[in-house]
């Protein structure tokens, strides 16, 4: 390239990335084309945005910003990296997802210039232009922290920590030495899978384990009788001072910094130990290899991978399976497809005014939609020359495992989770909590979107928010048991959270999978979804101060569905609280014929002959303020504001963890659902500030009440609830001011009501199962999420597909099929028929 071909003023645009710069050099910020494509990625030499060549995202960026110089980066795998056979890999010994290192690849760079001529792109070898500033910028870009590193998307390894039971362990004096050579369980003849109590030295067999030799759970029974909870697995003690340690009270693996001291107490010398049994980690890795990697189905046969439009997997970033499962389910639904994919991908790309697509809501949502639905990236590495980083190989494993590499939702996670105390981290999260948070995030962004006008040329106003088809009204009826008067209130919901009755039956005969299946000693009787709904809608008795009786009495509270959405999300609560720790229970929920009729759970409002409770203008004390950050964290988990406030107050405002434990313990306590008897005392300056922004008095007061008086959060709340006029619906055809509560009303504002704001009251209300998310693992705080979705098939009609991170397979038969896994699903998505 001749230097005169490049305007000299353009070199002044070149900017060297600093240590704080985010460089998007691996992947286009508007699609999933990457540096592994033959055409590579154009990285802007001014702002370091990454753009693809195929969809002209790089050229659009140049036109929009005037940043006309870029470096094109292409990455190819070094031959020695991919020719190693799988047998040469060291065996897995820890639960981890490892990242590929850059020394496995070769990088080729070239200079790109976008002249002012439309669609013109000139590309030259870097050596043809020896400007020192450009050379230095290119070198700095290649050495700079990638966007993935800057977003802390890194490899994950299971973290095992200690606990107070281990730290505070007091061992019994003068115990009997443990005879390792000839040891057997104290209650049976088993000589393997033995655990000895670090407190008293009792030796008992563990629970049956995947890949192990069985067990009768006598070590667990010892804990139940004595409370001695810290145990060590015989045969896993090594001379290096490691061993499998388990706390039955926490129901989790633990570490012990004083392990040698605790073992010497039983005359066990660590230096003489030799490992003779598989550790729990090795057993779990072995199971993961079978489930997560081999994806074996019925009788050991591998599941059939599939690929194509709507069948693209999402690569695990490390504890990101909760995101993957939610995205696969939601983007299989028409509202999300219409809003973010059908024609919108190209439209927004051409009209977006953001100079930073990585920080643009529509860019990132369209990117995910296009990645999942287009089929462009749903190709296996063995057959992909266009989109895969790997070359073709003749590896037998490649022929057997034709699963695709999947796309990495790195930018999406960084954008959606930014600023959130949990979703911005690499820790495992709850899929239900994330889906609720994601819905709120979408609603807020829809209100603030600067591209609304351009989208309305293609979409209707209602299409702009794909969460609308999930919204419905929940009716809460309260009836005084003394005077029989009633009060109705209605609450907007996007999911139904149902309690699952736990009815123990005979302990299971089937061996449980170590570290995978629940640690519950008991199996549970299957229940129907209708039984869960019956329990949810059964009247509950609560203490009540009746304004009509003017005395303390009791009342019956009843929850029913006041309107029906297009899509009903149902979250099943399968857990019990043991020692203030939520324990997961494997209770099968049967959905007969994959359908449910919700008509019998319909709440039709006030009935003939019912008399409303009187309103009262009695003054009440101001509501006690609580920590706004703690309140926000609890609300993001899906708990009602009134419950969250009560939990914070009950635990002395001591933090999220203690308040969460209190909520779990009182999950079925109806009384905590009652709103506080005191009205919210609003700061008049804050109310006026919101009114100056164009909101009404009712809207301002309601927003401040929902956000504990925090003005910034109140503004966000108002933007995310544009249809809310600051009122609640009364069943009598009126709307009463939100500050009305169960004990009366202060100066209610009466206006006409035209029915439910969301959903509809039309009957029948029949639903068919469209998708579900399952959780595998013994704990509510860890494990793995997968999704099953019922998708149309041109040759077979509908069929069920399993999405397990990047692995996508037909799931019609076997233990991973929809029939086998639906009874233990965590979240169900039903579609109205």
N, C-alpha and C positions, 0 to 999 in steps of 0.2 A: 504494500500500500504506500502510495506517495504521500508525504506529510501534507502537501498542499491540498489534497482531497478533503482533508478534515479542517473545518473552520477552527482557527486558533482559539476563539473564545470558548469553544466547547470544552477544551482541556481544563478551563477554569472551573467547570461544573464538577469535575472529578473530586470525590471526597473519600478520604481514607477512613475506614471504620475504626472506631475507638473500642476500648474494652467494654463499654456499655452499649455499643451498637448491636442491633439484631440484624443479622444477615440472612436473607432468605435464599440460600444457594442450593438447597436440596430439592425444592419443589415449588411449583407455581403457586402464588398466593390465591389464585382464583379457580384452579382445577388441580387434579392430582397428577398431571404430567410432571415428570421429575428429571433430575440430572441423569437418570439411567436411560432415558429415551435416546434414540439415535440423534434427535435434533437438540438434545440437551435443554438447559435452562438459561435464559438471558437474565443476568443479575445487573440491575441498574448501577452504574458507577457513581451516581449521585446520592440516591436514597437507599440503595441496596435491596430494593424490591425484586422479587423473583417472578419472571413471567415466561409463559410457554410460547413456542413458535406456532404450534398447530392451531390453537384457537385465537391467535393474535393478541393474547393478553399482554405480551411484552410490547408490541407495537402500540396498542391502545394506551398503555401506561406512558409511553414516550410522547404520544400526541397530547395526552391530557396534561402532563407535567412539564413538557419541554425538556425532559431529561433524555437526550438523544444518544448517549453513549452507554454501552453495556458490555459485559464480558459474558461470553457463552461458555458454560461449563458442561462437559460431558464426562460421565463416569462409566468405566468398564471394569469388570472383575478380572483380577490377575488369574492366569490359568492355573497356577498352583493352588489357589484358594479353593476352587470348586472341584478339583479333580480328586481331592482326598475322599476316600470312601467313608461311609458312616461308621464302619467298623473300626476306623482309626481314631475316631473321636473318643476321648476319655468318658467313662460312664458318669451319668449324672448323679451327684451326691447331695445336691441341695436344691431347694425349690427356687428356681430363678428363671428369668427371661433375660437373655444376654443380648447386647447390642453388637452389630457388626462394627469392626474397627476400620478406619480409613486406610490402613496399610494393606488391606485386602484388595484395594482398587487402584487403578490408574486414572489420572485426571487429564483431560485435554481442554485447553482454553483457547479462545479466539476472540478478537475484538469485533463488536457489532456496532454499526452506526445506522441510525434511523434518520434519513434526510427528510426534508419537509414534504417530499412527494408522497401522496397517500399510498399506503401499503408497501412502500419500498423499504427494503432491508438489505444492508450491505454487511458482509461478514468476511473478515480477513484473519489470517494467522497472526497471533500476537507478535511474532518475530518481525512482521512487516512494518511495525510502527514502534520505534524504540524511544518513545517519550518516557522519561524516568518517572514522571508522576503516575502515568497509567500503569507502568510496570509495577510500581510500588503498591498501587491500589489493588491490582489483581492479586498480587502476592498476599496482601493483607486480608483480602476477602477469602482466599483459600485457607488462611490460618485463623480467621476469626471464629468465634463461637457461633455455631449454627443456631438457627431459630429453635431447633429441638432442644439444644443444650440450654439456651437462654430461657426456655419455658420449663426447664427441669423435667423434661420427658426423658427418662433414663431407664436403664435396666432395673428390674425389681428382684429382690430376694426376700423371702419370708423372714421377718424379724421375730425372734423369740426373745422375750424379756423375762426378768425375774418378777416376783410378786411379793406382797407383804407376808404371805404364808411361808414362803421360803426364807425371806429375810428374818422373820421373827421366830423361826423354827426352834423349839426347845426339845431336845432329845431326852428320852427316858434314861435315867442313870443305870449303869451296870446291865446293859442288854446282852442277850445271848449272841455270840458271834455267828455270822451268817456262813454256813457251809456251802460254798458255791458248787463244788464238784458233784455232790449228791443231793442237791436241793430239789424239792418238789413242793407244789402248792400245799398250804396248810389244810385245805379242805378237799382236795382231790389229788389225783396221781400225776397231773401234768408236770412235766419237767422243762418245758420251754414256754416262751411268752410269759415269764415270771417277773413280777414287780415286788420290790420289798419296800416297806414303809420306813422312811428315814427318821421317823419319830420313835417307833418301838421295835422295828426289825421284823415285823410280820411279813411273811412271804406268801403272795397269792397270785393266781393266774389272772391275766388281763382279759379284756374282751376279745372275741374272735376278730382276727385281722385279715385283711386282704393280703394274700401271699404268705401268711403266717401258718401256724400249726393249730389254730383254734384256741379257745379259751372260754371259761365259764363265768368270768367277771367276779371272782372271789376277792380280788384286791379292791375292787369297787365296793363290794359288800362290807369289807373291813372298814373302809372309810365311812360308810353309812352308819355303822354301829359305833365307831369310836370317834369320828371326826378327824382322824389322822389323814391329812389330805396329800402330803408330799411323798411321792414314790419315785424310785429309780428302776429302770428296766435292766434286769440281769442280762449279761451277754453283750451289752452295749457300752460297758465301761472300758475306756482305753487308757493306755499308759500315758497318753498326752493330757489326761485329766478331763476328758469329755464323756458324756453319758446322756442317755435319754432320761429327762426328768419331766414328770407330769404332776400337775396340781389338780386334784379332783374337785376342789372347791371352786377354782376358777374354770375348771373343765378345759384346760389348755396346756400346751407344752410350755415349760419354763426353763430358765437357766439358774445355776447356783454358783455364785462366786466363791463359796466356801465348800464346794463339793468334796475336795480332798479331806478337809477337816471332818465333814459329816460322815464320810465313808470310813475313815480311821476309827471312828467311834464304834463301828461294828467289826473292827479288825480286818477291814478290806484295804489292802495296800495297792494304791493306784499303779505304782511302777511295775507291778507284776501282772497287771490285767491285759487281756487280749480279747479283742472284739470277736464274738462268735455268733451274734444274731443281727438281723437287719434292724436298723433304727426306724423310728416312725417316719422320719423324713424320707428315707430310702423307699419305704413301703408306699408312701404317698406319691413320690416321684414315679415309682413303678406304675401306680394306678393312673397318674396323669399321662404317662406315655401311652397307656392303653386307651384312656378316654379322650384326652385332649389332643394327642398327637396321632395315634393310630386310628382313632375314631372307629373302633371295632363295634360292630353291631351284633345281631343275633348269632349265636354259636361261633363267635370269634371272627365272622366275616366282616370285612371292612365295609363301611358305608360308601355309597356311590357319590363322589363329589359331583356337583353341578355348577355351572357358571353361565353367565349371560345377563341381560338387562334385569335389574332388580335382584340379582343373585351375587352381589359383590361382598366379600368379607371385609371385616375391619381388624387390622392387625393390633394385637395387644401391646400397649405402650408400657405395661407394668401396672397391674391393678386398674385397668381401664375397661374390664369386661362389663361393668355396670353401665358405662356409656354406650358400648357397642350394642348391648341387648336392647336398650331403650331406643336407640337410633334405628335399628333394624325393624323394630315393631312399628314405630311411628311413620317411617318413610315407606312402609308398605301400604299405608292408608291414602286414599285419594285426596283428602284435604291437604296433606303435606306435599304430595306429588304435584298437585295443581299450583300450590303457592310458590314452590321453590324449584320446580323442574320444568314442567311442560311449557316450553317457549320462554320461560322466565330467565333461564340460565344465560341465553344469548342476549335477551333484552336488557337485563341489568348490566351485563358485562359491557355493553355498548353505551349505556347511559349513566353508569355510576360516576358520581362526582368526587368520591373519596380518593385522595392521593395515597392512602395506605389501605389496600384491600384486606390486609390481615386484621385490621381493626374495624372493618365494615361488617355489620350484622348480615346484610343481604348477601354480600360476597361470600361469607363463610357458610351460610346456610345453603346457598345455591351450589357452592363447591361440594358440600357433603351430599346434597341431593343428586347432583350430576355424577359424583363418584359412585354412589350406591345404585343408581337407577339406569345409567346410560349403558352399562355393560362394557364400556371401554376398558375398564381395569379388572374385569372379572375373568382373568385368564391365568392359567397356571404358568409357573416360571419355566417349565420344560418346553412350552409351546410358544411363549411370548417373546418375539423379537422386538416388538414395538414398545411394550410397556414394562417388561421385566428387566432387572439388572443381571439376571443369570443367563448364561448361554445354554444351548441345548446340551444335554449329557446323555450317556447311555447307562446311567446308574440304575440298577434294578429298583432301588428304593423310589427313584423318581417316577418310574413306571407305575409302581403300586400306589404311591401317594401323589395323586395328581391334583392336590389341593392348591388353590391359588395363593399368592403371597398376601393379597389383601392390601387395602389402602390404610394409611396411618392418619387418624384424626387428630394430629398434633396441634395444628392451628386452631381447630374447633375447640379442643379442650382448653387451650390457653386463653382463647377469647371468652368462652362461656364461663369458665371458672375464675376469671380474673377478679381478684378482690374478695372471693368467697373463702371463709376460713377453712372449709373442708374440700370443696371441689377444685380449688387451686392447687391442692397437694397431690402427692402420688399415693396417698393411702387409699385402701379399699373403701368404697362407699356403698350406701344402700340404694338400690335401683329405684325403689318407690320414692325416696326422698329426692333423688336426682330428677325423676320425671316431673314431680311437682315443682321443683325449682326451675326446671327447663321451661315448663309452661309459663311460669311467672316471668321468666326472662324474655320469652317470646312476646308476651303481652306488653311488657314495658317497651321493648324495641319497636313493636308495631306502632305504638303511639308516637314514638320519637322519630320514626323513619323519615328520612329526607327524600326517599324515592317513592313515596306514596302516590304522588300525582302521576308519575310515569307508569306505575303498576296498574293504576285504575283504568288505563287504556286497554288492559287485557283482563283484569280481574274485577269482580264486584267488591263493594266495601266489606261484605261479610267474608269474602275469600281471603282477605288480608291477614286474618288471624286464624290459623289452622287449628287452634285449641278450642274454638267456639263449639264445634260438634261434640266436645267432651263435657261441656258445662250443663249442669242441671241444678234444680232447687231441691233442697232437703227440708222437709217439714218437721219442726219440733213442736210437739203438742205437750202442754202442761195442764193437768187437771187436779184441782184441789180435792182431796179425798173427803173433806168435810162438807163443803158447800157445793161441790161438783162443777164449779165454774171453771172455764178454760181460758188459756191463752195460747195463741199460735205465733210462731216466728219462723222465718224462712232464711236459709243460708245457702249461698252459692257454693257448689262443689264441682270438682273435676274428677273425682274418684271416690269410690265407696270403700271404706275400710271396714272389713267384716271380722268379727271374732270367730274363731274356729273352735267348737267344743272339743275338749280333750277327754276321751273315754278310754282308759287303759284296758288292754286285753293281755293275753298270755305273752310273756317275753318271746321275742323272735327266735326261731331256730336257725335262720339263715345267718351266716357270718357277716358282720358289718365290715365295711371297708375302713381300714385304719386311717384316721385323719380325714376321711371323706364323708362317710355316712355319719349320722348323728350319734352322739354318745349316749343317747337316752337308753336306759335299760329296758324300756317298755315299748312295745308297739301299741298303736292306737287304732281304735275302731274307725273305719271309714265313715265320713259324714257326707251328706249331700249338700250341694250349694244352697238348696232351699232351706235346709236346717240352719245354715249360717245366717241366711236372711231372716228366718223366723226369730232367731236369737237376737239379731240386730233390731228387729221391729217389736219385740216383746216389751210391754210397759215395765218400767223400773220405778221403784219407790225411792223417793228422796225426802229429806227434811225440807220444810217449806214454811215461810212466814207469809200467810195469806192476807192480802190487803182487804179482802171482803170479810173474812172471819175475824180479822184483827187479832190473830193469835198464831202461835207456832203450831204447826200440824205437819202433815205429810202430803205429798203430791205424787201423781203418776206422770212420768215423762215417757213419751213415745216418739220414736223417729220413723218417718216414712218418706217415700220418694214422692215429691210434689210435681215433678216434671221429668220427662224422659229424654236423654240425649241421643244423638245418632250413634255415638260410641260410648259404651259404659266400661270404664276401667274399674276393676275390683281388686283390691289389695287384701290378701288373706293374712290375718294375724295369727301365726302359729308359733307362739313362744310362751314360756312360763318364766317367772322370776324366782331364781334360787340364789339366796345370799346376795340380794340386790343386783344380780347379774342376769340379764335376759338369756334364756336357754332356748334354742331352736327345737321344735317338736315336729316329727315327721307324721303328720296327720293327713291321710288321703282325703281330698275333697272331690266328690264324684259329680261331674256335670253330665247328666243323662242326655245322650244323643248330641252332646256338645251344644245344647240349647237351654235357655232358661226363659221363663215367662215372669215378668215383674209386675203384672197387673194386680195381683193380690197384695202387693206391698205399696200400692198407690195411696197417697194421702190427698184426700179431696177437700181439705179445709174444714171449716166449721160446719157442723151437722145440725139438722133441724132439732130444736129443743135444747141445744147447748147455749149456755149463757156466758158471755165474756166476763172475765175478771175485771173489776173496776180499775180505772186509772187513778193514780195518786200523785199529787204534787209535793209530797213530803220531802223536805230537804234531807240530804244524806251527806255523810262525810266524803271528802275528796278521796279518790282512789290512790292507794299507795303506789308510788313510782317504783319501777324495777329497772334493772340493768338492760338497756336497749339492745346491746350486742348479744347478751344471753337470750333475750326474748326473740331476736331475729333468728338466732341459730336453732332454737326450738321450733319456731314457726316453719322454718325451712324443712323440718322433718315431717311436716304435715299435721302437727297437732294444732287444735283451735287455740286462738289467742287467750281465751278465758282459762283453758287448761294450763297453758304455758305460764300465765301470770300466777296462777295458784301454786304451780310447782316451784317457781322461783321464790315465792313468799314462804312456802312450807319448808324449804331447805335453807332459809336464811340468806338467799341471794349469794350462795357459795359457789356458783359456777354451773357450766353446762352439764358436766358429767353427773353431778348429784341431782340436778333437776331432771335430767333424762331418766335416771334410775327411779326417781319418784314417780314420773309419768308412767313408766313401764309397770311399776308395782300397782298403780291405781288406774290401769288402763280400762278396766271394766267398772270402775267406780263412777256411777252416773252423776253423782253429786258434783264431781269436779267439772262436768260439762256445763253447769249452770254459770251464767255470767255473774261477775261480781255485783254485789248489791249496791255498790256505790257508783255514781256517774264519774266520767272522766272530767277532771278539772283542766280546762284548756287555757293556755297562755294566750291572752287576747292579742298580743303583738304577733304571735305566730299565726293566729287566725287571720288577722288583717293582712299579713304578708302573703298568705296564700290567696286571699281574696283579690289582692292587687294583681295577681297573676291571671285573674279571670275566672277563678273558681267561686262557687256559691258558698254561703256560710255553712250549710249542711255538709257540702263536700269537704270543706276545710276541716270542720270539726270531726267528721268521720275519719278522714285520713290521719289526723293527729291522734285520734283514739286508737286507730289500728297500728300505729307505729310508735306508741308510747311517747308522743309529744315531740318526736324528732322531726324537724322541718325537712331536712334533706330526704329522709326516708318517706315522709309524707308526700313530697313532690313525686317521688318514684311511684308510690302507691297510686296516686291520682292518675299518672300517665298510664299505669298498667291496668286501671279500671275505668276506662273512658266512658263506659255506659252507666256507671254507678252515679246516681244523683244525690247520694248521701242519705238514702232512705232504706228501710226494710219493708217488705211486702206483708200486709195483713191479709188474712184470708177473707175479710169482709168486703173486699173491693177498695180498700184504702191503703195508703202508704203512710206509715208512722215513722217519725224521726228516729234515727238510729239510737239515740240516747235512751229511748224507751227500753226497759228491761223487765225481767220477770216480776219484780216487785212494784211495778207501776211506771208512770210516764211523767216527764216534766215538759210541759208546753209542746205537745205533739203538733207536727205540721201535717195537715190532712190534704191529700190530693187524690185524684182519680187514679185507679190502677187498671191496666189492661191485661192482666194475667202474668204468667211467669216471664222473667227476663230471659231465661235460657231454657232450652229443651221445649217440649210441648206436652200437653195433657191428653193427647189423643190416645185411645186404646184401640186394639190391644198393644201390649208392650213386650213383644217377643224378640229375643236376641239370640244370635248364633256366635259361637266362639270363633274369633278371627285370628288371635295370636295369644301367646302367653310367654312369660319370662320365668325361668326356673333358677333356683339357687342350689348349688351343690356344696356341701360343707357342713360341719357340725356346729358352727358358731354364727350368730347374727352379725359378727364383726369381721368375718373373713369368709373365704370360700370363692366360688366361681359362678358367674351368671352365664346362661345360654338362653337363646330365644327360639321359639318355634312359631312359624307363620304359615297360615293357609293361603297359598298363592294359586292363581289360575294357571292351568296348563292346557295348551291348545289340543294336545292329543288325549289327555286323561281327564280333563275337567280340573277341578281343584285338587291340589295335593299339598302335603305338609312338608315344610323345609326347615331343617335345623341350621341355625346360625351360631357357631361356636367360635367367636373371634373371627379369624381369617378363613376358617374352615366352614364350607357351605355344603350340605349334603341332603339328599332325600331322606325323610324320616318317617317312613310309612310302617316299618316293621322293626321288631327287636326292642331291647331295653332303652334305646335312645329315641324311640318313636314318640309321636304325639300321644298315642294311646297310653304308653307306659309312663310318660313324664307329666302329662296334664294333671293327674290327681295331686301331684306335689308342687304344682306351680305356685309361684309367689305373687305374680301379677297376671290377671286375666284381662284381655281386651275383647269385649263382645261388640258385635255390630248388629244394629237393629234391622229386623227383617219385616 
